[in-house]
Amino acid sequence: MRRTIIFRSLADQTDAQVVEALIGALPGISKVRAEWRKHRLVVNYDPRRIRYLMILDTLLGAGFSLPDNGWSRIKGHWYEFIDCNARDNANAPPPVCCNKPPK
């Protein structure tokens, strides 16, 4: 999954490097890029190994403030829903062939 997280507390290049190191160390993160001039973080991750809210909790735990408005909460829940579906689909058994019931 690829997600863009926008937050204003990303103030300079030093903050961007700290965030990249912090998020990059989490399991399941394949790519992370902090763009401090645009105040955003672009993260590619495996939803089977890490959840979107775990990434946000890591940022909050490190002292970075994230937007706390209605839109960001809706978007966060939507991302969690999509990640949950991706996890369920990845763990689903293979479908049966040719509309025949399994034995």
Biopython code that builds the backbone (N, CA, C, O; Angstrom):
import numpy as np
from Bio.PDB.StructureBuilder import StructureBuilder

atoms = [
    (1, "MET", "N", (0.836, -1.174, 0.000)),
    (1, "MET", "CA", (0.000, 0.000, 0.000)),
    (1, "MET", "C", (0.888, 1.247, 0.000)),
    (1, "MET", "O", (1.984, 1.261, 0.560)),
    (2, "ARG", "N", (0.391, 2.247, -0.623)),
    (2, "ARG", "CA", (1.087, 3.535, -0.634)),
    (2, "ARG", "C", (0.169, 4.569, -0.020)),
    (2, "ARG", "O", (-0.963, 4.753, -0.468)),
    (3, "ARG", "N", (0.653, 5.237, 0.995)),
    (3, "ARG", "CA", (-0.131, 6.246, 1.703)),
    (3, "ARG", "C", (0.663, 7.532, 1.819)),
    (3, "ARG", "O", (1.886, 7.521, 1.958)),
    (4, "THR", "N", (-0.060, 8.643, 1.759)),
    (4, "THR", "CA", (0.527, 9.959, 1.971)),
    (4, "THR", "C", (-0.051, 10.521, 3.256)),
    (4, "THR", "O", (-1.268, 10.630, 3.404)),
    (5, "ILE", "N", (0.818, 10.872, 4.174)),
    (5, "ILE", "CA", (0.416, 11.417, 5.465)),
    (5, "ILE", "C", (0.872, 12.873, 5.501)),
    (5, "ILE", "O", (2.062, 13.161, 5.370)),
    (6, "ILE", "N", (-0.069, 13.775, 5.677)),
    (6, "ILE", "CA", (0.245, 15.204, 5.701)),
    (6, "ILE", "C", (0.238, 15.683, 7.149)),
    (6, "ILE", "O", (-0.729, 15.466, 7.879)),
    (7, "PHE", "N", (1.327, 16.335, 7.556)),
    (7, "PHE", "CA", (1.374, 16.911, 8.894)),
    (7, "PHE", "C", (2.298, 18.105, 8.904)),
    (7, "PHE", "O", (3.349, 18.104, 8.263)),
    (8, "ARG", "N", (1.892, 19.125, 9.640)),
    (8, "ARG", "CA", (2.582, 20.413, 9.668)),
    (8, "ARG", "C", (3.817, 20.416, 10.566)),
    (8, "ARG", "O", (4.640, 21.324, 10.460)),
    (9, "SER", "N", (3.967, 19.443, 11.433)),
    (9, "SER", "CA", (5.094, 19.478, 12.361)),
    (9, "SER", "C", (6.406, 19.039, 11.710)),
    (9, "SER", "O", (7.446, 19.014, 12.367)),
    (10, "LEU", "N", (6.361, 18.699, 10.444)),
    (10, "LEU", "CA", (7.583, 18.378, 9.693)),
    (10, "LEU", "C", (8.176, 19.711, 9.240)),
    (10, "LEU", "O", (7.802, 20.241, 8.193)),
    (11, "ALA", "N", (9.109, 20.252, 10.039)),
    (11, "ALA", "CA", (9.550, 21.636, 9.872)),
    (11, "ALA", "C", (10.787, 21.816, 9.000)),
    (11, "ALA", "O", (10.893, 22.815, 8.289)),
    (12, "ASP", "N", (11.735, 20.860, 9.039)),
    (12, "ASP", "CA", (12.973, 21.055, 8.286)),
    (12, "ASP", "C", (13.541, 19.698, 7.868)),
    (12, "ASP", "O", (12.946, 18.651, 8.121)),
    (13, "GLN", "N", (14.693, 19.747, 7.228)),
    (13, "GLN", "CA", (15.327, 18.536, 6.707)),
    (13, "GLN", "C", (15.709, 17.577, 7.836)),
    (13, "GLN", "O", (15.666, 16.360, 7.655)),
    (14, "THR", "N", (16.077, 18.107, 8.979)),
    (14, "THR", "CA", (16.431, 17.252, 10.117)),
    (14, "THR", "C", (15.228, 16.438, 10.578)),
    (14, "THR", "O", (15.346, 15.241, 10.840)),
    (15, "ASP", "N", (14.064, 17.094, 10.678)),
    (15, "ASP", "CA", (12.841, 16.374, 11.026)),
    (15, "ASP", "C", (12.529, 15.300, 9.994)),
    (15, "ASP", "O", (12.108, 14.198, 10.346)),
    (16, "ALA", "N", (12.733, 15.618, 8.723)),
    (16, "ALA", "CA", (12.467, 14.653, 7.654)),
    (16, "ALA", "C", (13.361, 13.425, 7.793)),
    (16, "ALA", "O", (12.902, 12.300, 7.599)),
    (17, "GLN", "N", (14.618, 13.630, 8.124)),
    (17, "GLN", "CA", (15.531, 12.496, 8.299)),
    (17, "GLN", "C", (15.154, 11.661, 9.518)),
    (17, "GLN", "O", (15.245, 10.434, 9.483)),
    (18, "VAL", "N", (14.733, 12.316, 10.589)),
    (18, "VAL", "CA", (14.309, 11.599, 11.793)),
    (18, "VAL", "C", (13.081, 10.743, 11.487)),
    (18, "VAL", "O", (13.011, 9.580, 11.886)),
    (19, "VAL", "N", (12.118, 11.323, 10.781)),
    (19, "VAL", "CA", (10.895, 10.594, 10.447)),
    (19, "VAL", "C", (11.206, 9.423, 9.524)),
    (19, "VAL", "O", (10.677, 8.328, 9.716)),
    (20, "GLU", "N", (12.052, 9.639, 8.531)),
    (20, "GLU", "CA", (12.405, 8.545, 7.615)),
    (20, "GLU", "C", (13.081, 7.403, 8.365)),
    (20, "GLU", "O", (12.784, 6.238, 8.100)),
    (21, "ALA", "N", (13.979, 7.709, 9.290)),
    (21, "ALA", "CA", (14.654, 6.666, 10.058)),
    (21, "ALA", "C", (13.677, 5.954, 10.987)),
    (21, "ALA", "O", (13.727, 4.732, 11.128)),
    (22, "LEU", "N", (12.795, 6.711, 11.616)),
    (22, "LEU", "CA", (11.835, 6.156, 12.561)),
    (22, "LEU", "C", (10.846, 5.219, 11.864)),
    (22, "LEU", "O", (10.632, 4.093, 12.315)),
    (23, "ILE", "N", (10.258, 5.674, 10.790)),
    (23, "ILE", "CA", (9.258, 4.867, 10.075)),
    (23, "ILE", "C", (9.939, 3.754, 9.278)),
    (23, "ILE", "O", (9.401, 2.650, 9.187)),
    (24, "GLY", "N", (11.089, 4.018, 8.712)),
    (24, "GLY", "CA", (11.809, 3.012, 7.945)),
    (24, "GLY", "C", (12.230, 1.811, 8.778)),
    (24, "GLY", "O", (12.444, 0.729, 8.231)),
    (25, "ALA", "N", (12.354, 1.983, 10.103)),
    (25, "ALA", "CA", (12.757, 0.882, 10.980)),
    (25, "ALA", "C", (11.601, -0.043, 11.340)),
    (25, "ALA", "O", (11.828, -1.119, 11.893)),
    (26, "LEU", "N", (10.367, 0.353, 11.039)),
    (26, "LEU", "CA", (9.217, -0.494, 11.364)),
    (26, "LEU", "C", (9.155, -1.697, 10.435)),
    (26, "LEU", "O", (9.537, -1.593, 9.269)),
    (27, "PRO", "N", (8.678, -2.843, 10.933)),
    (27, "PRO", "CA", (8.565, -4.019, 10.067)),
    (27, "PRO", "C", (7.463, -3.826, 9.031)),
    (27, "PRO", "O", (6.390, -3.312, 9.345)),
    (28, "GLY", "N", (7.730, -4.236, 7.810)),
    (28, "GLY", "CA", (6.732, -4.139, 6.750)),
    (28, "GLY", "C", (6.810, -2.880, 5.918)),
    (28, "GLY", "O", (6.062, -2.740, 4.950)),
    (29, "ILE", "N", (7.692, -1.958, 6.264)),
    (29, "ILE", "CA", (7.853, -0.721, 5.499)),
    (29, "ILE", "C", (8.836, -0.992, 4.372)),
    (29, "ILE", "O", (9.969, -1.405, 4.618)),
    (30, "SER", "N", (8.406, -0.759, 3.135)),
    (30, "SER", "CA", (9.310, -1.002, 2.009)),
    (30, "SER", "C", (9.971, 0.287, 1.512)),
    (30, "SER", "O", (11.096, 0.258, 1.015)),
    (31, "LYS", "N", (9.266, 1.420, 1.648)),
    (31, "LYS", "CA", (9.832, 2.686, 1.182)),
    (31, "LYS", "C", (9.195, 3.825, 1.973)),
    (31, "LYS", "O", (7.992, 3.823, 2.237)),
    (32, "VAL", "N", (10.012, 4.778, 2.338)),
    (32, "VAL", "CA", (9.510, 5.955, 3.047)),
    (32, "VAL", "C", (10.236, 7.191, 2.524)),
    (32, "VAL", "O", (11.453, 7.178, 2.336)),
    (33, "ARG", "N", (9.478, 8.250, 2.296)),
    (33, "ARG", "CA", (10.067, 9.498, 1.805)),
    (33, "ARG", "C", (9.367, 10.665, 2.501)),
    (33, "ARG", "O", (8.158, 10.845, 2.361)),
    (34, "ALA", "N", (10.127, 11.443, 3.241)),
    (34, "ALA", "CA", (9.585, 12.610, 3.926)),
    (34, "ALA", "C", (9.910, 13.844, 3.101)),
    (34, "ALA", "O", (11.071, 14.102, 2.784)),
    (35, "GLU", "N", (8.885, 14.598, 2.758)),
    (35, "GLU", "CA", (9.044, 15.834, 1.984)),
    (35, "GLU", "C", (8.698, 17.000, 2.903)),
    (35, "GLU", "O", (7.533, 17.377, 3.033)),
    (36, "TRP", "N", (9.714, 17.562, 3.534)),
    (36, "TRP", "CA", (9.462, 18.576, 4.552)),
    (36, "TRP", "C", (8.920, 19.874, 3.982)),
    (36, "TRP", "O", (8.188, 20.580, 4.675)),
    (37, "ARG", "N", (9.249, 20.208, 2.758)),
    (37, "ARG", "CA", (8.721, 21.452, 2.173)),
    (37, "ARG", "C", (7.224, 21.350, 1.889)),
    (37, "ARG", "O", (6.512, 22.353, 1.926)),
    (38, "LYS", "N", (6.758, 20.158, 1.609)),
    (38, "LYS", "CA", (5.327, 19.934, 1.348)),
    (38, "LYS", "C", (4.604, 19.421, 2.592)),
    (38, "LYS", "O", (3.396, 19.186, 2.561)),
    (39, "HIS", "N", (5.349, 19.249, 3.686)),
    (39, "HIS", "CA", (4.800, 18.778, 4.956)),
    (39, "HIS", "C", (4.063, 17.456, 4.801)),
    (39, "HIS", "O", (2.932, 17.302, 5.263)),
    (40, "ARG", "N", (4.724, 16.499, 4.139)),
    (40, "ARG", "CA", (4.071, 15.208, 3.963)),
    (40, "ARG", "C", (5.072, 14.070, 3.996)),
    (40, "ARG", "O", (6.275, 14.251, 3.811)),
    (41, "LEU", "N", (4.526, 12.899, 4.239)),
    (41, "LEU", "CA", (5.295, 11.671, 4.320)),
    (41, "LEU", "C", (4.632, 10.661, 3.389)),
    (41, "LEU", "O", (3.431, 10.412, 3.485)),
    (42, "VAL", "N", (5.414, 10.090, 2.498)),
    (42, "VAL", "CA", (4.901, 9.078, 1.576)),
    (42, "VAL", "C", (5.486, 7.741, 2.010)),
    (42, "VAL", "O", (6.704, 7.576, 2.077)),
    (43, "VAL", "N", (4.599, 6.784, 2.306)),
    (43, "VAL", "CA", (5.017, 5.494, 2.850)),
    (43, "VAL", "C", (4.457, 4.362, 1.998)),
    (43, "VAL", "O", (3.268, 4.340, 1.679)),
    (44, "ASN", "N", (5.323, 3.424, 1.633)),
    (44, "ASN", "CA", (4.896, 2.173, 1.000)),
    (44, "ASN", "C", (5.090, 1.075, 2.037)),
    (44, "ASN", "O", (6.168, 0.947, 2.618)),
    (45, "TYR", "N", (4.040, 0.280, 2.267)),
    (45, "TYR", "CA", (4.133, -0.746, 3.294)),
    (45, "TYR", "C", (3.298, -1.969, 2.931)),
    (45, "TYR", "O", (2.437, -1.926, 2.052)),
    (46, "ASP", "N", (3.579, -3.048, 3.633)),
    (46, "ASP", "CA", (2.862, -4.308, 3.462)),
    (46, "ASP", "C", (1.771, -4.373, 4.529)),
    (46, "ASP", "O", (2.085, -4.468, 5.716)),
    (47, "PRO", "N", (0.492, -4.325, 4.134)),
    (47, "PRO", "CA", (-0.580, -4.308, 5.139)),
    (47, "PRO", "C", (-0.710, -5.617, 5.918)),
    (47, "PRO", "O", (-1.424, -5.671, 6.919)),
    (48, "ARG", "N", (-0.026, -6.673, 5.467)),
    (48, "ARG", "CA", (-0.048, -7.928, 6.228)),
    (48, "ARG", "C", (0.859, -7.852, 7.442)),
    (48, "ARG", "O", (0.692, -8.617, 8.391)),
    (49, "ARG", "N", (1.818, -6.938, 7.423)),
    (49, "ARG", "CA", (2.798, -6.858, 8.512)),
    (49, "ARG", "C", (2.630, -5.645, 9.412)),
    (49, "ARG", "O", (3.061, -5.664, 10.565)),
    (50, "ILE", "N", (2.006, -4.585, 8.896)),
    (50, "ILE", "CA", (1.848, -3.359, 9.687)),
    (50, "ILE", "C", (0.547, -2.680, 9.291)),
    (50, "ILE", "O", (0.088, -2.784, 8.153)),
    (51, "ARG", "N", (-0.033, -1.983, 10.256)),
    (51, "ARG", "CA", (-1.286, -1.271, 10.016)),
    (51, "ARG", "C", (-1.007, 0.225, 9.867)),
    (51, "ARG", "O", (-0.004, 0.739, 10.362)),
    (52, "TYR", "N", (-1.904, 0.899, 9.182)),
    (52, "TYR", "CA", (-1.786, 2.344, 8.984)),
    (52, "TYR", "C", (-1.754, 3.075, 10.320)),
    (52, "TYR", "O", (-0.952, 3.990, 10.509)),
    (53, "LEU", "N", (-2.617, 2.677, 11.244)),
    (53, "LEU", "CA", (-2.665, 3.353, 12.540)),
    (53, "LEU", "C", (-1.400, 3.134, 13.354)),
    (53, "LEU", "O", (-1.070, 3.960, 14.206)),
    (54, "MET", "N", (-0.683, 2.041, 13.114)),
    (54, "MET", "CA", (0.598, 1.825, 13.799)),
    (54, "MET", "C", (1.623, 2.859, 13.348)),
    (54, "MET", "O", (2.441, 3.320, 14.143)),
    (55, "ILE", "N", (1.574, 3.218, 12.073)),
    (55, "ILE", "CA", (2.481, 4.245, 11.553)),
    (55, "ILE", "C", (2.160, 5.593, 12.202)),
    (55, "ILE", "O", (3.061, 6.318, 12.625)),
    (56, "LEU", "N", (0.864, 5.922, 12.276)),
    (56, "LEU", "CA", (0.466, 7.178, 12.910)),
    (56, "LEU", "C", (0.834, 7.195, 14.391)),
    (56, "LEU", "O", (1.304, 8.211, 14.904)),
    (57, "ASP", "N", (0.622, 6.077, 15.075)),
    (57, "ASP", "CA", (0.977, 6.008, 16.499)),
    (57, "ASP", "C", (2.470, 6.188, 16.712)),
    (57, "ASP", "O", (2.884, 6.802, 17.696)),
    (58, "THR", "N", (3.284, 5.663, 15.806)),
    (58, "THR", "CA", (4.730, 5.833, 15.911)),
    (58, "THR", "C", (5.109, 7.306, 15.770)),
    (58, "THR", "O", (5.961, 7.804, 16.506)),
    (59, "LEU", "N", (4.480, 7.997, 14.830)),
    (59, "LEU", "CA", (4.742, 9.427, 14.659)),
    (59, "LEU", "C", (4.309, 10.229, 15.882)),
    (59, "LEU", "O", (5.028, 11.119, 16.336)),
    (60, "LEU", "N", (3.131, 9.908, 16.410)),
    (60, "LEU", "CA", (2.644, 10.614, 17.594)),
    (60, "LEU", "C", (3.531, 10.335, 18.801)),
    (60, "LEU", "O", (3.801, 11.235, 19.596)),
    (61, "GLY", "N", (3.983, 9.096, 18.940)),
    (61, "GLY", "CA", (4.853, 8.734, 20.053)),
    (61, "GLY", "C", (6.199, 9.435, 19.998)),
    (61, "GLY", "O", (6.833, 9.645, 21.032)),
    (62, "ALA", "N", (6.642, 9.799, 18.793)),
    (62, "ALA", "CA", (7.917, 10.500, 18.636)),
    (62, "ALA", "C", (7.770, 12.014, 18.818)),
    (62, "ALA", "O", (8.755, 12.749, 18.746)),
    (63, "GLY", "N", (6.528, 12.479, 19.057)),
    (63, "GLY", "CA", (6.323, 13.894, 19.325)),
    (63, "GLY", "C", (5.885, 14.723, 18.132)),
    (63, "GLY", "O", (5.807, 15.947, 18.233)),
    (64, "PHE", "N", (5.601, 14.091, 17.014)),
    (64, "PHE", "CA", (5.109, 14.822, 15.850)),
    (64, "PHE", "C", (3.595, 14.936, 15.938)),
    (64, "PHE", "O", (2.909, 13.964, 16.254)),
    (65, "SER", "N", (3.083, 16.120, 15.658)),
    (65, "SER", "CA", (1.637, 16.311, 15.730)),
    (65, "SER", "C", (1.025, 16.078, 14.349)),
    (65, "SER", "O", (1.566, 16.495, 13.325)),
    (66, "LEU", "N", (-0.104, 15.409, 14.358)),
    (66, "LEU", "CA", (-0.833, 15.103, 13.129)),
    (66, "LEU", "C", (-2.154, 15.851, 13.150)),
    (66, "LEU", "O", (-2.652, 16.193, 14.222)),
    (67, "PRO", "N", (-2.731, 16.112, 11.976)),
    (67, "PRO", "CA", (-4.022, 16.797, 11.959)),
    (67, "PRO", "C", (-5.082, 15.974, 12.687)),
    (67, "PRO", "O", (-5.150, 14.755, 12.530)),
    (68, "ASP", "N", (-5.897, 16.645, 13.474)),
    (68, "ASP", "CA", (-6.969, 15.970, 14.198)),
    (68, "ASP", "C", (-8.290, 16.646, 13.846)),
    (68, "ASP", "O", (-8.921, 17.300, 14.676)),
    (69, "ASN", "N", (-8.683, 16.468, 12.600)),
    (69, "ASN", "CA", (-9.953, 17.015, 12.155)),
    (69, "ASN", "C", (-10.810, 15.883, 11.591)),
    (69, "ASN", "O", (-10.363, 14.740, 11.506)),
    (70, "GLY", "N", (-12.009, 16.200, 11.217)),
    (70, "GLY", "CA", (-12.938, 15.182, 10.729)),
    (70, "GLY", "C", (-12.440, 14.443, 9.504)),
    (70, "GLY", "O", (-12.551, 13.221, 9.409)),
    (71, "TRP", "N", (-11.885, 15.205, 8.561)),
    (71, "TRP", "CA", (-11.419, 14.574, 7.330)),
    (71, "TRP", "C", (-10.278, 13.593, 7.576)),
    (71, "TRP", "O", (-10.268, 12.505, 7.000)),
    (72, "SER", "N", (-9.328, 13.956, 8.414)),
    (72, "SER", "CA", (-8.200, 13.059, 8.672)),
    (72, "SER", "C", (-8.659, 11.804, 9.412)),
    (72, "SER", "O", (-8.117, 10.723, 9.179)),
    (73, "ARG", "N", (-9.653, 11.931, 10.304)),
    (73, "ARG", "CA", (-10.176, 10.742, 10.984)),
    (73, "ARG", "C", (-10.912, 9.824, 10.018)),
    (73, "ARG", "O", (-10.746, 8.605, 10.075)),
    (74, "ILE", "N", (-11.726, 10.395, 9.129)),
    (74, "ILE", "CA", (-12.433, 9.586, 8.128)),
    (74, "ILE", "C", (-11.438, 8.885, 7.218)),
    (74, "ILE", "O", (-11.579, 7.696, 6.934)),
    (75, "LYS", "N", (-10.435, 9.621, 6.764)),
    (75, "LYS", "CA", (-9.425, 9.044, 5.880)),
    (75, "LYS", "C", (-8.654, 7.930, 6.578)),
    (75, "LYS", "O", (-8.371, 6.900, 5.966)),
    (76, "GLY", "N", (-8.313, 8.119, 7.836)),
    (76, "GLY", "CA", (-7.603, 7.097, 8.590)),
    (76, "GLY", "C", (-8.417, 5.826, 8.745)),
    (76, "GLY", "O", (-7.888, 4.724, 8.598)),
    (77, "HIS", "N", (-9.708, 5.975, 9.043)),
    (77, "HIS", "CA", (-10.570, 4.793, 9.162)),
    (77, "HIS", "C", (-10.756, 4.106, 7.814)),
    (77, "HIS", "O", (-10.820, 2.879, 7.741)),
    (78, "TRP", "N", (-10.842, 4.889, 6.763)),
    (78, "TRP", "CA", (-10.961, 4.316, 5.419)),
    (78, "TRP", "C", (-9.701, 3.514, 5.063)),
    (78, "TRP", "O", (-9.798, 2.405, 4.537)),
    (79, "TYR", "N", (-8.540, 4.069, 5.346)),
    (79, "TYR", "CA", (-7.289, 3.356, 5.081)),
    (79, "TYR", "C", (-7.215, 2.059, 5.898)),
    (79, "TYR", "O", (-6.764, 1.032, 5.390)),
    (80, "GLU", "N", (-7.654, 2.105, 7.159)),
    (80, "GLU", "CA", (-7.666, 0.891, 7.984)),
    (80, "GLU", "C", (-8.598, -0.160, 7.384)),
    (80, "GLU", "O", (-8.272, -1.347, 7.385)),
    (81, "PHE", "N", (-9.753, 0.265, 6.873)),
    (81, "PHE", "CA", (-10.702, -0.653, 6.257)),
    (81, "PHE", "C", (-10.086, -1.314, 5.020)),
    (81, "PHE", "O", (-10.208, -2.524, 4.833)),
    (82, "ILE", "N", (-9.430, -0.520, 4.184)),
    (82, "ILE", "CA", (-8.795, -1.060, 2.985)),
    (82, "ILE", "C", (-7.668, -2.024, 3.364)),
    (82, "ILE", "O", (-7.532, -3.085, 2.756)),
    (83, "ASP", "N", (-6.866, -1.664, 4.357)),
    (83, "ASP", "CA", (-5.778, -2.539, 4.806)),
    (83, "ASP", "C", (-6.317, -3.853, 5.366)),
    (83, "ASP", "O", (-5.743, -4.914, 5.120)),
    (84, "CYS", "N", (-7.410, -3.788, 6.113)),
    (84, "CYS", "CA", (-8.012, -4.999, 6.671)),
    (84, "CYS", "C", (-8.488, -5.914, 5.543)),
    (84, "CYS", "O", (-8.293, -7.128, 5.609)),
    (85, "ASN", "N", (-9.104, -5.351, 4.521)),
    (85, "ASN", "CA", (-9.536, -6.155, 3.371)),
    (85, "ASN", "C", (-8.338, -6.767, 2.652)),
    (85, "ASN", "O", (-8.399, -7.922, 2.231)),
    (86, "ALA", "N", (-7.268, -6.023, 2.509)),
    (86, "ALA", "CA", (-6.068, -6.556, 1.851)),
    (86, "ALA", "C", (-5.473, -7.708, 2.656)),
    (86, "ALA", "O", (-5.045, -8.710, 2.083)),
    (87, "ARG", "N", (-5.444, -7.569, 3.992)),
    (87, "ARG", "CA", (-4.949, -8.658, 4.850)),
    (87, "ARG", "C", (-5.824, -9.892, 4.729)),
    (87, "ARG", "O", (-5.318, -11.007, 4.607)),
    (88, "ASP", "N", (-7.149, -9.697, 4.763)),
    (88, "ASP", "CA", (-8.068, -10.826, 4.657)),
    (88, "ASP", "C", (-7.939, -11.525, 3.312)),
    (88, "ASP", "O", (-7.950, -12.755, 3.248)),
    (89, "ASN", "N", (-7.817, -10.758, 2.245)),
    (89, "ASN", "CA", (-7.681, -11.346, 0.911)),
    (89, "ASN", "C", (-6.348, -12.073, 0.751)),
    (89, "ASN", "O", (-6.285, -13.097, 0.071)),
    (90, "ALA", "N", (-5.302, -11.568, 1.358)),
    (90, "ALA", "CA", (-3.999, -12.223, 1.262)),
    (90, "ALA", "C", (-3.986, -13.553, 2.005)),
    (90, "ALA", "O", (-3.270, -14.477, 1.619)),
    (91, "ASN", "N", (-4.784, -13.651, 3.079)),
    (91, "ASN", "CA", (-4.820, -14.871, 3.876)),
    (91, "ASN", "C", (-5.935, -15.823, 3.475)),
    (91, "ASN", "O", (-6.084, -16.887, 4.075)),
    (92, "ALA", "N", (-6.719, -15.455, 2.472)),
    (92, "ALA", "CA", (-7.840, -16.303, 2.044)),
    (92, "ALA", "C", (-7.322, -17.538, 1.304)),
    (92, "ALA", "O", (-6.295, -17.477, 0.628)),
    (93, "PRO", "N", (-8.037, -18.657, 1.435)),
    (93, "PRO", "CA", (-7.635, -19.847, 0.678)),
    (93, "PRO", "C", (-7.887, -19.626, -0.806)),
    (93, "PRO", "O", (-8.706, -18.784, -1.175)),
    (94, "PRO", "N", (-7.198, -20.367, -1.656)),
    (94, "PRO", "CA", (-7.422, -20.196, -3.091)),
    (94, "PRO", "C", (-8.847, -20.602, -3.468)),
    (94, "PRO", "O", (-9.417, -21.508, -2.860)),
    (95, "PRO", "N", (-9.414, -19.941, -4.456)),
    (95, "PRO", "CA", (-10.785, -20.276, -4.846)),
    (95, "PRO", "C", (-10.850, -21.653, -5.500)),
    (95, "PRO", "O", (-9.871, -22.142, -6.063)),
    (96, "VAL", "N", (-12.016, -22.257, -5.413)),
    (96, "VAL", "CA", (-12.200, -23.549, -6.051)),
    (96, "VAL", "C", (-12.308, -23.352, -7.562)),
    (96, "VAL", "O", (-12.669, -22.272, -8.030)),
    (97, "CYS", "N", (-12.001, -24.380, -8.301)),
    (97, "CYS", "CA", (-11.955, -24.286, -9.752)),
    (97, "CYS", "C", (-13.284, -24.718, -10.364)),
    (97, "CYS", "O", (-13.929, -25.653, -9.888)),
    (98, "CYS", "N", (-13.667, -24.047, -11.387)),
    (98, "CYS", "CA", (-14.769, -24.458, -12.274)),
    (98, "CYS", "C", (-16.095, -24.627, -11.549)),
    (98, "CYS", "O", (-16.878, -25.502, -11.920)),
    (99, "ASN", "N", (-16.374, -23.829, -10.537)),
    (99, "ASN", "CA", (-17.629, -23.871, -9.803)),
    (99, "ASN", "C", (-17.936, -25.234, -9.196)),
    (99, "ASN", "O", (-19.105, -25.578, -9.020)),
    (100, "LYS", "N", (-16.931, -25.998, -8.881)),
    (100, "LYS", "CA", (-17.130, -27.290, -8.227)),
    (100, "LYS", "C", (-16.922, -27.092, -6.731)),
    (100, "LYS", "O", (-15.976, -26.420, -6.319)),
    (101, "PRO", "N", (-17.789, -27.667, -5.926)),
    (101, "PRO", "CA", (-17.605, -27.503, -4.482)),
    (101, "PRO", "C", (-16.354, -28.247, -4.019)),
    (101, "PRO", "O", (-15.987, -29.265, -4.608)),
    (102, "PRO", "N", (-15.698, -27.749, -2.972)),
    (102, "PRO", "CA", (-14.505, -28.443, -2.484)),
    (102, "PRO", "C", (-14.874, -29.786, -1.863)),
    (102, "PRO", "O", (-15.986, -29.966, -1.366)),
    (103, "LYS", "N", (-13.939, -30.720, -1.895)),
    (103, "LYS", "CA", (-14.196, -32.062, -1.344)),
    (103, "LYS", "C", (-13.919, -32.098, 0.131)),
    (103, "LYS", "O", (-14.079, -33.142, 0.764)),
]
sb = StructureBuilder()
sb.init_structure("model")
sb.init_model(0)
sb.init_chain("A")
sb.init_seg("    ")
for serial, (resi, resn, name, xyz) in enumerate(atoms, 1):
    if name == "N":
        sb.init_residue(resn, " ", resi, " ")
    sb.init_atom(name, np.array(xyz, "f"), 0.0, 1.0, " ", f" {name:<3s}", serial, name[0])
structure = sb.get_structure()
